[in-house]
Amino acid sequence: MTQASAAEPVVLVVEDFEDNRFMMRRLLEMSGYRVVEAVNGEQAVETAVGEQPDLILMDLSLPKLDGLAATRRIRQHEALSKVPIVAVSAHDTTDFHADALAAGCNEYVTKPIDFDQLEALLKKLLDRG
């Protein structure tokens, strides 16, 4: 079991509300993921470049740089061009979905997050590679 920790997929959680970040981190860690966090779009780009996560959960409404702009910047980095990015938003409209996909997100989930659905989505996205 000692090698399991090295094989833990790394998920970058980008969320400006501490309570949401804490809940997502706890649930992801209980499911065997290693979690790194960012609280705004600029930090999301820096953390993604530095940590090279296996998957990114990107809140779209963020301070300093919104989630769409942060996603576009992350996609400009060759090493991150194929990392799955899941847009997370309270807005469930066709326009928001289209904007997120156009910016480079692979999937879109709405808040409040159904964690069982999210976990199934993460497994699907991480198995692609």
C-alpha positions in Angstrom: 0.0 0.0 0.0 2.9 2.4 0.3 2.9 3.1 -3.4 -0.8 4.1 -3.4 0.1 7.6 -2.2 2.4 8.1 -5.1 -0.4 7.0 -7.5 -3.0 9.4 -6.0 -4.4 11.6 -8.8 -3.8 15.3 -8.0 -6.9 17.5 -8.3 -6.6 21.3 -8.3 -9.7 22.8 -6.7 -10.2 26.4 -7.7 -12.8 28.0 -5.5 -12.9 31.4 -3.7 -15.3 30.4 -0.9 -13.4 28.6 1.9 -16.4 26.5 3.0 -16.9 25.1 -0.5 -13.1 24.4 -0.8 -13.0 22.7 2.5 -16.0 20.4 1.6 -14.6 19.5 -1.8 -11.1 18.9 -0.4 -12.5 16.5 2.3 -14.7 14.6 -0.1 -11.9 14.3 -2.7 -9.3 13.2 -0.1 -11.7 10.6 1.2 -12.0 9.3 -2.4 -8.2 8.9 -2.7 -7.3 12.1 -4.5 -4.5 14.5 -3.4 -5.9 18.0 -3.4 -4.2 21.3 -4.1 -6.1 24.6 -3.9 -6.3 28.0 -5.4 -8.6 30.9 -4.3 -8.6 33.1 -7.5 -7.9 32.8 -11.2 -4.4 34.1 -11.0 -3.4 31.6 -8.3 -5.2 28.9 -10.3 -2.8 29.5 -13.3 0.3 29.6 -11.1 -0.7 26.5 -9.1 -1.6 24.6 -12.3 1.8 25.4 -13.8 3.7 24.5 -10.6 1.8 21.4 -9.6 0.8 19.9 -13.0 -2.4 18.4 -11.6 -4.2 15.4 -13.2 -7.5 17.3 -13.2 -8.8 20.8 -12.4 -12.1 21.8 -10.9 -12.5 25.4 -11.9 -15.1 27.7 -10.3 -16.2 30.2 -13.0 -16.9 33.2 -10.7 -13.5 34.1 -9.2 -11.8 37.3 -8.0 -8.8 38.7 -9.9 -9.2 36.6 -13.0 -12.5 34.7 -13.7 -12.5 30.9 -14.3 -12.9 31.3 -18.1 -9.9 33.5 -18.4 -7.9 31.3 -16.1 -8.8 28.3 -18.2 -7.7 30.0 -21.4 -4.3 30.8 -19.8 -3.9 27.3 -18.5 -4.6 25.9 -21.9 -1.7 28.0 -23.3 0.8 25.9 -21.4 1.8 22.9 -23.5 2.1 20.6 -20.4 -1.4 21.5 -19.4 -3.2 21.5 -22.7 -4.7 18.0 -22.2 -5.4 18.2 -18.5 -9.2 17.8 -17.9 -10.8 21.0 -16.6 -14.3 20.8 -15.1 -16.2 24.1 -15.0 -18.1 24.5 -11.7 -20.8 27.1 -11.5 -24.1 28.0 -9.9 -25.3 29.1 -13.3 -27.0 26.4 -15.4 -27.7 28.1 -18.7 -26.7 27.2 -22.2 -24.6 30.3 -22.6 -22.5 29.5 -19.5 -22.0 25.9 -20.8 -21.0 27.1 -24.2 -18.6 29.8 -22.8 -17.0 27.2 -20.6 -16.5 24.7 -23.4 -15.2 27.4 -25.7 -12.6 28.5 -23.1 -11.2 25.0 -22.9 -13.3 23.2 -20.2 -14.0 19.5 -20.8 -17.1 19.3 -18.7 -19.5 21.5 -16.7 -21.1 20.8 -13.3 -23.5 23.0 -11.4 -23.6 23.9 -7.8 -24.7 22.5 -5.4 -22.4 19.7 -6.5 -23.8 16.1 -6.5 -20.6 14.4 -5.2 -21.6 11.0 -6.5 -22.0 12.4 -10.0 -18.8 14.4 -9.7 -16.8 11.3 -8.6 -18.1 9.3 -11.5 -17.2 12.2 -13.9 -13.6 12.4 -12.4 -13.1 8.7 -12.8 -14.3 8.9 -16.5 -12.0 11.9 -17.2 -9.0 10.4 -15.5 -9.4 7.1 -17.3 -9.2 8.7 -20.7 -5.4 9.4 -20.5 
